[in-house]
């Protein structure tokens, strides 16, 4: 078995080097830069509008918090489910790993990936809403596979390639849902609980007990479908986010005198001038960039085309409105949560601020746990165990929906129950596998998902721009224009949504 797993790791490493090589990273960040340029820095110029329509909308608009359509979920529920999948172990263990592998400068490149990733996520959501359709049960179905098939596929000579890319994306999404969205999260829960000590005296039995408990909890939610997943995440995500943010802020304030040196290490490390002077700057800087981008994407998933599958289930009518939630999602996940994790690690004296090397030898989750334990004592380990459990469990719920939508695209609505049962069983497998191998495999399939998705976003960038321009003319100009809204690529849905908007205005 060890030889088999070793061979799998070797093959995965070779594929991963290609998937996350310079061309792939250029495609990833280049897509965000392209959409930023085409929309004239929409995430910057319309940041205030984004906050008003998302965070502000929670207090002003009824449909943001609640959906009257039984076949859709509210915008807030869509956000919480998307955040449940993005705010996971990558926000804690992943950031610790990025710092030790790429140095503190990796955090800067993580920010860069997030800033441009906001527009990638925005574009995915806009296309997801514009090309979504209702399935046989009346529930919205949208995602990269639909805008690849119906968007890219509608262009001259692109029907076949659009269909092939849609299938490839769906296959990669299903495999990724078992990795990043299931086994990787469960393995992290097991490791965090194991850090508190054994409760049976046998590590294998401990792992199986944890796996069984998580499996039962997942089954109770996932078998209830999208609405039960959304309702669970609507309660879990706000609590876990505030819980973790408060804990991290307390530690940062406890070491406030180290905040300045921490930020300095981030900016200096990003360009590593000392390394440049020594003649090895290119390799060191590329390492920081690579790990910053990889961990940033692993955390916020911008470019993967994953979260759009739940954003497309929203009761929203305007594609741009859901696009704004996509910007907000990346902002919360990376700029707020990941940055706080980085500051906790860099201010508590557990890593070398020049290289990011762990002073104790601990890595990943162990390093993050060390940071909290050094500040909170024994409670630090309990705090991390609770945070990881909540983050990971909600991620499992979110990714179960992504995988089910990809499965539905390939095999039909009625067969979704088959996927859900398999997904639940795989939870137990994740409780006994090595977290390192699962996370490495997840990295690879993340990258594979991104390739067809980004091809779709780039080829349909003109559509995103047209929809954004249409929205801006109607909603954001000093003198709003009375032009027909661009709500759907399909005439029947366009008419349905227009009628719904007019009914709401009355």
TORBA-856747 format. One record per residue (C-alpha): residue in three letters; x, y, z. Coordinates in Angstrom, 3 decimals. Last residue first. Example, Ala and Ser with C-alpha at 12.3 -4.5 7.8 and 13.67 -1.06 7.14 Angstrom:
2
tormi,X,Y,Z
ser,13.670,-1.060,7.140
ala,12.300,-4.500,7.800
//
This chain:
506
tormi,X,Y,Z
unk,-44.896,47.777,-8.384
unk,-41.112,47.555,-8.711
unk,-41.217,43.914,-7.603
unk,-43.675,43.010,-10.391
unk,-41.458,44.771,-12.946
unk,-38.443,42.761,-11.749
unk,-40.387,39.486,-11.950
unk,-41.585,40.270,-15.495
unk,-38.006,40.974,-16.588
unk,-36.894,37.707,-14.993
unk,-39.479,35.600,-16.836
unk,-38.830,37.381,-20.160
unk,-35.078,36.782,-19.899
unk,-35.753,33.180,-18.835
unk,-37.814,32.518,-21.972
unk,-35.409,34.409,-24.240
unk,-32.269,32.575,-23.129
unk,-28.932,34.335,-22.682
unk,-30.257,35.842,-19.470
unk,-30.514,39.128,-17.590
unk,-29.291,41.809,-19.978
unk,-31.585,44.723,-19.114
unk,-33.360,46.633,-21.919
unk,-32.322,50.269,-21.902
unk,-33.893,53.246,-20.093
unk,-30.659,55.035,-19.292
unk,-29.805,56.221,-15.783
unk,-28.740,59.897,-15.617
unk,-25.828,60.098,-13.186
unk,-24.954,56.562,-14.240
unk,-24.844,53.608,-11.871
unk,-28.029,51.599,-12.336
unk,-29.160,51.459,-15.966
unk,-25.930,52.431,-17.716
unk,-23.852,50.460,-15.209
unk,-25.974,47.333,-15.689
unk,-25.637,47.463,-19.493
unk,-21.896,48.086,-19.216
unk,-21.503,45.094,-16.897
unk,-23.564,42.860,-19.227
unk,-21.509,43.994,-22.241
unk,-18.206,43.481,-20.401
unk,-19.181,39.981,-19.273
unk,-20.207,39.121,-22.857
unk,-16.916,40.468,-24.215
unk,-15.015,38.380,-21.658
unk,-16.629,35.304,-23.178
unk,-13.444,33.805,-24.625
unk,-11.535,34.745,-21.470
unk,-14.111,33.356,-19.026
unk,-14.474,30.089,-20.951
unk,-10.730,29.518,-21.228
unk,-10.569,30.302,-17.516
unk,-13.068,27.532,-16.755
unk,-11.325,24.995,-18.987
unk,-7.989,25.595,-17.170
unk,-9.253,26.193,-13.622
unk,-10.582,22.698,-13.064
unk,-7.146,21.192,-13.839
unk,-5.509,23.568,-11.351
unk,-7.884,22.607,-8.591
unk,-7.322,18.979,-9.594
unk,-3.609,19.320,-8.925
unk,-3.940,21.177,-5.642
unk,-6.431,18.572,-4.434
unk,-3.860,15.830,-5.060
unk,-1.361,17.716,-2.889
unk,-4.022,18.226,-0.191
unk,-4.874,14.508,-0.206
unk,-1.209,13.512,-0.023
unk,-0.487,15.829,2.910
unk,-3.658,14.884,4.822
unk,-2.587,11.242,4.900
unk,-5.662,9.004,4.730
unk,-7.611,7.586,7.700
unk,-10.399,10.140,8.145
unk,-10.623,10.757,4.415
unk,-11.936,7.228,3.829
unk,-14.796,7.886,6.266
unk,-15.820,10.999,4.324
unk,-15.741,8.922,1.122
unk,-18.959,7.199,2.259
unk,-20.827,10.539,2.274
unk,-19.640,11.435,-1.234
unk,-20.696,8.002,-2.524
unk,-24.213,8.543,-1.128
unk,-24.378,12.072,-2.544
unk,-23.228,10.964,-5.996
unk,-25.904,8.268,-6.189
unk,-28.572,10.737,-4.999
unk,-27.666,12.983,-7.949
unk,-28.867,10.316,-10.406
unk,-32.325,11.848,-10.949
unk,-30.887,15.179,-12.118
unk,-28.854,13.858,-15.042
unk,-25.571,12.013,-15.574
unk,-22.988,14.540,-16.752
unk,-24.567,17.858,-15.739
unk,-26.014,16.323,-12.577
unk,-22.575,15.089,-11.557
unk,-21.168,18.616,-11.906
unk,-24.087,19.906,-9.837
unk,-23.589,17.170,-7.216
unk,-19.875,17.942,-6.977
unk,-20.546,21.609,-6.313
unk,-23.233,20.769,-3.750
unk,-20.984,18.385,-1.833
unk,-18.344,21.118,-2.043
unk,-20.374,23.410,0.176
unk,-21.128,20.756,2.804
unk,-17.509,19.588,2.969
unk,-16.394,23.198,3.308
unk,-18.806,23.672,6.227
unk,-17.198,20.707,7.992
unk,-13.667,21.986,7.308
unk,-14.238,25.487,8.645
unk,-16.196,24.301,11.679
unk,-13.716,21.542,12.551
unk,-10.717,23.771,11.831
unk,-12.078,26.521,14.096
unk,-12.960,24.138,16.931
unk,-9.568,22.404,16.782
unk,-7.816,25.774,16.510
unk,-9.551,27.066,19.648
unk,-8.876,23.834,21.546
unk,-5.173,24.088,20.737
unk,-5.133,27.719,21.794
unk,-7.020,26.892,25.007
unk,-3.900,25.087,26.233
unk,-1.998,28.382,26.183
unk,-3.724,31.273,24.436
unk,-0.764,33.058,22.838
unk,1.782,30.283,22.363
unk,-1.092,27.867,21.719
unk,-2.446,30.053,18.913
unk,0.873,30.254,17.078
unk,1.650,26.571,17.723
unk,-1.686,25.549,16.233
unk,-0.828,27.463,13.067
unk,2.519,25.685,12.869
unk,0.965,22.252,13.435
unk,-1.653,22.947,10.760
unk,1.026,23.548,8.108
unk,4.525,23.011,9.486
unk,6.315,22.519,12.808
unk,10.121,22.578,12.726
unk,10.323,24.702,15.856
unk,11.724,27.828,14.225
unk,9.504,27.425,11.149
unk,11.198,28.962,8.125
unk,9.493,32.091,6.774
unk,12.803,33.190,5.247
unk,13.320,36.713,6.547
unk,10.748,36.778,9.339
unk,12.034,33.487,10.776
unk,8.952,31.739,12.124
unk,7.379,31.168,15.560
unk,7.764,34.723,16.846
unk,4.068,35.436,17.408
unk,3.778,38.282,14.903
unk,4.317,36.352,11.653
unk,1.954,33.450,12.396
unk,-0.892,35.614,13.702
unk,-0.313,38.103,10.882
unk,-0.620,35.364,8.248
unk,-3.846,34.068,9.820
unk,-5.252,37.604,9.841
unk,-4.339,38.036,6.180
unk,-6.107,34.788,5.292
unk,-9.353,35.905,6.999
unk,-9.538,39.522,5.776
unk,-7.989,39.967,2.323
unk,-8.389,36.304,1.451
unk,-11.837,35.032,2.401
unk,-13.636,38.318,3.020
unk,-12.413,40.024,-0.172
unk,-12.869,36.882,-2.282
unk,-16.526,36.588,-1.220
unk,-17.180,40.319,-1.632
unk,-16.041,40.185,-5.265
unk,-18.304,37.181,-5.885
unk,-21.201,38.946,-4.151
unk,-20.727,41.747,-6.686
unk,-21.017,39.194,-9.489
unk,-24.334,38.130,-8.006
unk,-25.568,41.684,-8.528
unk,-23.999,41.765,-11.992
unk,-26.126,38.825,-13.169
unk,-29.328,40.705,-12.195
unk,-32.277,38.504,-11.261
unk,-31.106,37.142,-7.908
unk,-32.895,34.151,-6.344
unk,-29.520,32.436,-5.994
unk,-28.869,28.954,-7.362
unk,-26.253,30.343,-9.779
unk,-24.174,31.427,-6.761
unk,-24.035,27.723,-5.874
unk,-22.342,26.593,-9.084
unk,-20.453,29.899,-9.307
unk,-18.486,28.748,-6.257
unk,-16.502,26.223,-8.311
unk,-15.356,28.031,-11.451
unk,-11.726,27.486,-10.439
unk,-10.677,31.029,-11.267
unk,-11.264,32.429,-7.788
unk,-11.056,29.453,-5.383
unk,-10.617,31.736,-2.326
unk,-8.285,29.444,-0.337
unk,-6.679,27.165,-2.914
unk,-6.438,30.196,-5.195
unk,-4.507,32.181,-2.599
unk,-2.445,29.145,-1.632
unk,-1.338,28.599,-5.214
unk,-0.819,32.292,-5.975
unk,1.268,32.963,-2.881
unk,3.158,29.708,-3.293
unk,4.100,30.516,-6.885
unk,4.905,34.173,-6.222
unk,7.134,33.386,-3.223
unk,8.937,30.648,-5.173
unk,9.304,32.966,-8.152
unk,10.924,35.545,-5.852
unk,13.439,32.987,-4.587
unk,14.274,31.697,-8.070
unk,14.741,35.156,-9.544
unk,16.645,36.562,-6.572
unk,19.542,34.115,-6.526
unk,22.308,36.589,-7.370
unk,23.074,37.681,-3.832
unk,21.796,41.194,-4.448
unk,18.524,39.672,-5.694
unk,18.308,37.590,-2.522
unk,18.654,40.705,-0.376
unk,16.050,42.446,-2.534
unk,13.493,39.754,-1.835
unk,10.665,41.159,-3.972
unk,7.777,39.677,-1.994
unk,10.038,39.118,1.017
unk,10.523,42.852,1.527
unk,6.771,43.445,1.379
unk,5.826,40.570,3.687
unk,8.765,41.030,6.066
unk,7.838,44.713,6.453
unk,4.248,43.742,7.244
unk,5.465,41.461,10.035
unk,7.999,44.028,11.311
unk,5.146,46.561,11.708
unk,2.765,44.061,13.331
unk,5.367,43.009,15.905
unk,4.565,45.743,18.439
unk,0.894,44.707,18.211
unk,1.681,41.295,19.682
unk,-1.347,40.990,21.981
unk,-3.298,43.015,19.397
unk,-2.508,40.375,16.739
unk,-3.515,37.595,19.145
unk,-6.854,39.262,19.932
unk,-7.452,39.845,16.222
unk,-6.978,36.138,15.476
unk,-9.531,35.093,18.107
unk,-12.038,37.716,16.931
unk,-11.604,36.673,13.276
unk,-12.006,32.979,14.123
unk,-15.293,33.332,16.017
unk,-16.621,35.933,13.534
unk,-16.015,33.543,10.620
unk,-17.301,30.493,12.498
unk,-20.541,32.233,13.494
unk,-21.243,33.765,10.070
unk,-20.498,30.421,8.341
unk,-22.417,28.010,10.607
unk,-25.947,29.472,10.539
unk,-26.336,30.217,6.826
unk,-24.227,27.114,6.210
unk,-26.924,24.881,7.703
unk,-29.723,26.657,5.830
unk,-27.841,26.432,2.525
unk,-27.092,22.714,2.949
unk,-30.738,22.041,3.901
unk,-31.932,24.000,0.856
unk,-29.450,22.315,-1.485
unk,-30.356,18.716,-0.739
unk,-31.557,16.987,2.435
unk,-29.148,14.091,1.860
unk,-26.308,16.581,2.391
unk,-27.345,17.681,5.887
unk,-27.949,14.457,7.838
unk,-25.280,12.701,5.747
unk,-22.625,15.268,6.689
unk,-23.330,14.808,10.407
unk,-23.218,11.009,10.057
unk,-19.933,11.174,8.136
unk,-18.408,13.594,10.650
unk,-19.188,11.210,13.512
unk,-17.889,8.198,11.560
unk,-14.682,9.954,10.559
unk,-13.950,11.052,14.127
unk,-14.531,7.488,15.333
unk,-12.402,6.088,12.501
unk,-9.530,8.437,13.322
unk,-9.620,7.630,17.033
unk,-9.707,3.904,16.180
unk,-6.556,4.341,14.111
unk,-4.820,6.415,16.811
unk,-5.526,3.901,19.609
unk,-5.776,5.050,23.240
unk,-9.482,5.770,22.865
unk,-9.576,9.541,23.532
unk,-6.157,10.387,22.126
unk,-4.759,13.887,22.634
unk,-5.706,17.467,21.738
unk,-3.562,17.365,18.605
unk,-5.616,14.390,17.422
unk,-8.580,16.759,17.157
unk,-6.695,19.006,14.731
unk,-5.372,16.043,12.762
unk,-8.807,14.405,12.386
unk,-10.423,17.687,11.297
unk,-7.604,18.144,8.770
unk,-8.157,14.647,7.378
unk,-11.872,15.449,7.060
unk,-11.080,18.578,5.051
unk,-8.676,16.842,2.663
unk,-11.072,13.911,2.248
unk,-14.085,16.053,1.322
unk,-13.996,19.272,-0.654
unk,-10.328,19.413,-1.578
unk,-10.324,15.718,-2.581
unk,-13.780,14.216,-3.187
unk,-15.028,17.513,-4.610
unk,-11.879,17.724,-6.728
unk,-12.812,14.461,-8.478
unk,-16.308,15.793,-9.237
unk,-14.967,19.169,-10.367
unk,-12.383,17.552,-12.671
unk,-15.118,15.498,-14.350
unk,-17.397,18.537,-14.702
unk,-14.610,20.682,-16.163
unk,-13.743,17.972,-18.673
unk,-17.391,17.659,-19.728
unk,-17.746,21.416,-20.237
unk,-14.414,21.528,-22.110
unk,-15.683,18.856,-24.509
unk,-18.988,20.663,-25.149
unk,-17.307,24.012,-25.779
unk,-14.753,22.341,-28.051
unk,-17.542,20.746,-30.060
unk,-19.643,23.881,-30.513
unk,-16.700,26.207,-31.155
unk,-16.836,26.650,-34.953
unk,-18.784,29.891,-34.713
unk,-19.539,30.826,-31.112
unk,-22.508,29.129,-29.433
unk,-20.243,26.568,-27.748
unk,-18.399,29.297,-25.834
unk,-21.687,30.369,-24.292
unk,-23.980,27.326,-24.246
unk,-21.423,24.585,-23.570
unk,-18.742,26.590,-21.762
unk,-21.334,28.767,-20.032
unk,-23.092,25.629,-18.840
unk,-20.015,23.679,-17.718
unk,-18.696,26.759,-15.906
unk,-21.697,26.888,-13.612
unk,-25.457,26.918,-13.565
unk,-28.423,24.815,-12.574
unk,-31.479,26.519,-11.070
unk,-34.033,24.202,-9.489
unk,-37.297,23.471,-11.344
unk,-37.081,19.731,-10.621
unk,-36.268,18.942,-14.259
unk,-33.406,21.443,-14.206
unk,-33.726,25.217,-14.591
unk,-31.152,27.003,-16.733
unk,-28.134,29.180,-16.009
unk,-26.334,31.085,-18.790
unk,-26.578,34.679,-17.500
unk,-26.367,33.690,-13.818
unk,-23.158,31.697,-14.313
unk,-21.696,34.268,-16.705
unk,-22.030,37.028,-14.101
unk,-20.780,34.679,-11.384
unk,-17.695,33.675,-13.351
unk,-16.947,37.306,-14.217
unk,-17.093,38.401,-10.576
unk,-14.863,35.500,-9.552
unk,-12.297,36.547,-12.160
unk,-12.742,40.163,-11.120
unk,-12.060,39.394,-7.469
unk,-9.159,37.194,-8.552
unk,-7.307,40.350,-9.555
unk,-7.230,41.570,-5.970
unk,-7.019,38.012,-4.590
unk,-3.980,36.972,-6.656
unk,-2.255,40.207,-5.671
unk,-3.073,39.560,-2.011
unk,-1.619,36.031,-2.249
unk,1.405,37.622,-3.886
unk,1.890,39.730,-0.763
unk,1.407,36.691,1.510
unk,4.061,34.761,-0.439
unk,6.543,37.452,0.654
unk,6.529,35.911,4.152
unk,8.536,32.976,2.740
unk,7.522,30.681,-0.109
unk,7.521,27.267,1.567
unk,7.162,28.234,5.256
unk,4.829,31.131,4.486
unk,2.677,29.140,2.043
unk,2.347,26.236,4.499
unk,1.124,28.529,7.297
unk,-1.356,30.032,4.829
unk,-2.644,26.593,3.868
unk,-2.986,25.401,7.466
unk,-5.263,28.315,8.384
unk,-7.196,29.753,5.439
unk,-6.574,26.623,3.383
unk,-8.321,24.603,6.080
unk,-11.601,26.147,5.018
unk,-13.133,29.461,4.075
unk,-13.731,28.710,0.383
unk,-16.412,26.016,0.607
unk,-18.360,27.631,3.435
unk,-17.851,30.970,1.699
unk,-19.826,29.699,-1.305
unk,-22.544,28.313,0.993
unk,-22.625,31.574,2.945
unk,-22.770,33.637,-0.260
unk,-25.595,31.539,-1.714
unk,-27.466,31.798,1.601
unk,-27.024,35.571,1.523
unk,-28.308,35.783,-2.056
unk,-31.357,33.741,-1.067
unk,-31.933,30.185,-2.283
unk,-33.804,28.944,-5.334
unk,-36.489,26.402,-6.196
unk,-38.761,27.344,-3.272
unk,-38.948,30.895,-4.642
unk,-39.753,33.338,-1.831
unk,-36.051,33.658,-1.076
unk,-34.829,35.267,2.135
unk,-31.827,37.315,3.215
unk,-31.094,39.263,0.032
unk,-34.767,39.125,-1.000
unk,-35.775,41.397,1.908
unk,-33.457,44.230,0.973
unk,-32.169,46.945,3.271
unk,-30.249,45.333,6.135
unk,-28.499,42.527,4.250
unk,-28.256,44.859,1.267
unk,-25.620,46.908,3.054
unk,-23.233,43.942,3.147
unk,-23.896,43.101,-0.491
unk,-25.354,45.991,-2.486
unk,-23.815,48.750,-0.356
unk,-20.413,47.008,-0.184
unk,-20.338,46.480,-3.958
unk,-21.369,50.092,-4.602
unk,-18.462,51.249,-2.438
unk,-16.051,48.993,-4.336
unk,-17.316,50.250,-7.689
unk,-14.147,52.038,-8.838
unk,-11.811,49.450,-7.295
unk,-13.452,46.126,-8.195
unk,-14.517,47.647,-11.549
unk,-10.929,48.474,-12.495
unk,-11.727,49.695,-15.992
unk,-14.042,46.762,-16.802
unk,-11.751,45.584,-19.621
unk,-8.602,46.232,-17.560
unk,-9.824,44.328,-14.485
unk,-11.131,41.498,-16.680
unk,-7.730,41.154,-18.341
unk,-5.854,41.346,-15.023
unk,-8.049,38.598,-13.547
unk,-7.520,36.416,-16.610
unk,-3.773,37.075,-16.505
unk,-3.573,35.882,-12.895
unk,-4.781,32.418,-13.819
unk,-3.355,32.196,-17.333
unk,0.070,33.357,-16.100
unk,-0.144,30.819,-13.272
unk,-0.878,28.090,-15.821
unk,2.010,29.157,-18.090
unk,4.427,29.398,-15.080
unk,3.718,25.897,-13.793
unk,0.839,24.952,-11.515
unk,-0.671,22.368,-13.853
unk,2.761,21.332,-15.100
unk,4.413,20.940,-11.697
unk,1.201,19.332,-10.431
unk,1.389,16.620,-13.095
unk,4.888,15.608,-11.973
unk,3.956,15.790,-8.296
unk,0.828,13.732,-8.924
unk,2.877,10.963,-10.516
unk,5.245,10.839,-7.537
unk,2.423,11.014,-4.969
unk,0.586,8.166,-6.708
unk,3.804,6.130,-6.756
unk,4.293,6.688,-3.015
unk,0.674,5.727,-2.381
unk,1.222,2.455,-4.272
unk,4.510,1.739,-2.490
unk,2.856,2.364,0.886
unk,0.000,0.000,0.000
//
